[in-house]
Amino acid sequence: MAKRPLNVGLIGGGGGAFIVNPHQKAIHFDGTRRVVAGALHPDPKIALAEAENWAYPIKGYTSYDDMIKAQAGLPEGERLDYALIVTPNHVHFDPAMKCVAAGIPVLCEKPLTVTLEEADRLVKTVKEKKVPFGVAHTYLGHWTSRFSRYIVRSGLLGDIRWVDSYYLQGWLASRTEDSGSMQAEWRVDPKRAGGSCCGGDIGTHALMQLRYVTGLDVKRVSAHMEVFVAGRTLDDHFTVYCELSNGGKALVRASQISIGHKNDLGIEIAGTKGTLQWRQEEPEAITILLPNQPDRVYWRGAVQGGDGFLPKDLPKDLMAEPTIPPGHPEAFHDAFARLHRCFEEDVRKYNAKQPFDCDGAKYANVQDGRTGIAFIDACLKSSHSEGAWTPMP
Ligand SMILES: NC(=O)c1ccc[n+]([C@@H]2O[C@H](COP(=O)([O-])OP(=O)(O)OC[C@H]3O[C@@H](n4cnc5c(N)ncnc54)[C@H](O)[C@@H]3O)[C@@H](O)[C@H]2O)c1
C-alpha cells in the first residue's frame, strides 16, 4: 500500500536563503516526504509573506514558536512528522530543544549549536525524549562515503596510520561580508556563527567525514585558527593536527581563503595495506592505492566483489541502496536525498512506536553533532595556547 507522505516543517529558509533549496528538493525526491509548513523568517510579516509566495502551497507561521505550538497538538497524519532547521548557527539550539520537547523529530543543520553547553543539553534532552534527531552532514549521504566506510572499517586498508581530511573554499578570501551576502555576514559574526567561522562551518564537515568513514575518534588536537582577512575576529583558515583513538594521526583542515577552491571536501586515508582517496567534487569514484599494483578506481553503480581486493560478498544493504545506473551521475542533491530518506525510515518507526536506529550509521546524529562542537571547543583552547595539545572535552 502506498505510504502516507511525511509532513515536514521548515524553520528558516525564506528571503533568499541558501541551504533550504537542496534540502527541499531532497525532501520531495522520493515522493514519500513533502514540505507542508514553514516559519521562514525572523520577521513575522516577512515569514508569512514568504510562505504565501512559496513555490507550492505551504502553511506559513509567524515564528517557529507558533509553528511548534500549533503542530504539537495535532493528531499523527496531520501534524509535522519532522522539522528541518536551516537557520544560522545561533538559531539551532532553541528551536531544536522546543521541537524535541514537543516530540517532533528534527533534522538540524550543522554545526549543531554555538556552545558546548548547549550541545550537551540538547544531547540530554534528545536521549530523554527518545526522538529521532539528525544533523545534516551532507557528504555522508554519498554512496561512495558509505562504500569508503565499509572498506576502511572492514580492515581492507589495514590499520589506519594517517588521515588527511580537508574542506577548502575561496569564497571568503576577501571581505565578501561587505558585499551584501547574507550568508557571509552571519558566518563572520561571533554572535551568530559561534566561536569559529571556518572551523565551525566547514571544519566540522571534514571532522565528520573522518569519523564516519574510519570509525576513529579524535582524542587530542593541536590547532591553529587563523584570520587572514583584515577586520575579522573569527578564523578564515583552520588547521588541526589530531591524535586519533587508535594512536594514528590526522590533519583536519579547512580554509575559506584558498582562492579557486569551491567546495573541495576530500579525504585521504593511509593504512598499513593501502590508501583510499575521495573528493566530493567528483563524488562518483573512490581510488584505492595498493603497493606495487595499478591504481584501482571504483565507480558507484559498477562495484563488484571478488576482484582481488574486495571480498566476494559485499554488504547487502550497501549494494541494495537505491541508486541510478553508473554513468548517470549522482551528486550533491542525491547525497541530501539519501540523508532525508534514511531519516524518514527512523521517523516512520518512531511514528509506529517501534525502536528506531538513529545510530550514526546512515546520517549523523545528535551525539555526532555534539562531537563537532566539542572539537571546535578544544581547537579554540589549543589555538589560544599557540597550538598546545588539548584533549577533546
Ligand atoms: N550541510 C551543508 O552542506 C550546509 C551548507 C550550507 C549551510 N549549512 C548550514 O545551514 C544553516 C543555514 O545556512 P545558509 O547558508 O542557508 O544561511 P542563509 O543565511 O542563507 O539562510 C538562513 C535562513 O534562516 C532564516 N532565519 C534566521 N533567523 C530565523 C528565525 N529566528 N526564525 C526563522 N528563520 C530564521 C533566514 O531568514 C534565512 O531564511 C547554517 O547553520 C549553515 O552552517 C549547511
The ligand as a Gaussian input file, in Angstrom:
#p B3LYP/6-31G(d) Opt

LIG

0 1
 N       25.015000      20.854000       5.172000
 C       25.601000      21.719000       4.366000
 O       26.251000      21.309000       3.422000
 C       25.404000      23.188000       4.607000
 C       25.683000      24.100000       3.585000
 C       25.422000      25.453000       3.846000
 C       24.932000      25.865000       5.072000
 N       24.721000      24.960000       6.056000
 C       24.202000      25.369000       7.374000
 O       22.834000      25.723000       7.211000
 C       22.474000      26.796000       8.046000
 C       21.910000      27.928000       7.190000
 O       22.906000      28.351000       6.288000
 P       22.513000      29.167000       4.959000
 O       23.778000      29.393000       4.225000
 O       21.382000      28.524000       4.257000
 O       22.035000      30.530000       5.619000
 P       21.111000      31.647000       4.985000
 O       21.550000      32.942000       5.581000
 O       21.108000      31.516000       3.505000
 O       19.657000      31.286000       5.497000
 C       19.269000      31.387000       6.844000
 C       17.763000      31.397000       6.917000
 O       17.361000      31.407000       8.280000
 C       16.311000      32.376000       8.435000
 N       16.231000      32.761000       9.839000
 C       17.138000      33.418000      10.603000
 N       16.677000      33.559000      11.857000
 C       15.438000      32.983000      11.889000
 C       14.459000      32.803000      12.893000
 N       14.617000      33.270000      14.140000
 N       13.305000      32.172000      12.558000
 C       13.089000      31.715000      11.305000
 N       14.005000      31.856000      10.317000
 C       15.161000      32.479000      10.604000
 C       16.698000      33.483000       7.460000
 O       15.595000      34.305000       7.179000
 C       17.102000      32.624000       6.266000
 O       15.960000      32.193000       5.588000
 C       23.749000      27.173000       8.786000
 O       23.757000      26.605000      10.069000
 C       24.858000      26.585000       7.953000
 O       26.009000      26.241000       8.706000
 C       24.948000      23.634000       5.830000

